[in-house]
């Protein structure tokens, strides 16, 4: 587990239903490391205003979680063989298909608007890193504290997100043309 932030405080401070936790029987098949498994089932990942939409079949659903947080699917998708290893699809992230590498736990995306079909991009070192970026996008959003934030407020928030994320995982913002760097171009519109 890359990000060892004070997750228990995060869990306690977020409203009920804000975190999506994976079903234990599914998580045991995907995450071999006990820390990663515990994170997937006990902490989970924020749906971040619909940015991350896991399959309904994979999540231990809290009734307080809104329907917008899910991509409807009743079966568990089979793992897929890719040029990068065997991947398990988790759902969707900002319109792309989100996967976890069954070998090392890395988080990958296949985004139809950004790549040729079948091409994948590593976007986070593990599930805790994905959870951290999604959490920081909401936690640092200037709209939480001000009615009409200015451009400088958004730029400051983006810098904090990049800097804090780099403390745990350098993958998300390693490339200016990478998924998360390009998402930051639409951060203002999304949040």
JOZI-V96819 format. One record per residue. SS is DSSP state (hx for helix, st for strand, lp for the rest). PSI is psi in whole degrees, 0 to 359 (999 if undefined). OMEGA is omega as a letter, one per 30 degrees, with the letter a starting at -180 (* if undefined). Layout:
ss=<SS SS>
psi=<PSI PSI>
omega=<OMEGA OMEGA>
This chain:
ss=<lp lp lp lp lp lp hx hx hx hx hx hx hx lp lp lp lp lp st st lp st lp hx hx hx hx hx hx hx lp lp lp hx hx hx hx hx hx hx hx hx hx lp st st lp lp lp lp lp st st st st hx hx hx st lp lp lp lp lp lp lp hx hx hx st st lp lp lp lp lp lp lp lp st st st lp lp st st st st st st st st st lp lp st st st st st st lp lp lp lp lp st st st st lp lp lp lp lp lp lp lp lp lp st st st st lp lp hx hx hx hx hx hx hx hx hx hx hx hx hx lp lp hx hx hx lp lp lp lp lp lp hx hx hx hx hx hx hx hx hx hx hx hx hx hx hx hx lp lp lp lp lp lp lp lp lp lp lp lp hx hx hx hx hx hx hx hx hx hx hx hx lp>
psi=<118 316 112 40 176 71 326 323 320 312 317 330 344 150 155 136 356 334 139 117 138 147 135 319 327 313 322 332 340 313 111 328 129 323 317 318 314 318 314 326 337 329 293 192 139 142 347 60 34 5 315 123 91 164 140 329 347 347 139 91 130 131 338 350 128 154 331 343 355 154 118 126 124 335 163 122 147 149 153 145 129 169 346 355 189 128 146 122 136 335 219 148 113 43 353 163 127 135 158 136 121 346 310 359 4 151 127 156 145 111 113 333 347 337 165 151 135 354 141 152 129 122 339 149 332 182 323 326 316 313 321 314 314 320 314 326 320 316 326 355 124 341 345 329 344 151 309 90 150 174 319 325 318 318 320 318 316 322 319 316 312 311 313 322 317 335 333 319 120 347 312 320 25 329 138 343 8 167 306 323 318 326 324 335 334 6 317 315 325 322 999>
omega=<a a l l l a a l l a a a l l l l a a l a a l a a l a l l a a a a a l l l l l a a a l l a l l l l l l l l l l l a a a l a l a a a a a a a a l a l a l l a l l a l l l a a l a l l a a a l l l l l a a l l a l a l l a a l l a a a a a l a l l a l l a l a l a a l l a a l a l a l l a a a l l l a a a a a l a l l l l l l l l l a l a a l l l a a a a a a a a l l l a a l l l a l a a a a a a *>
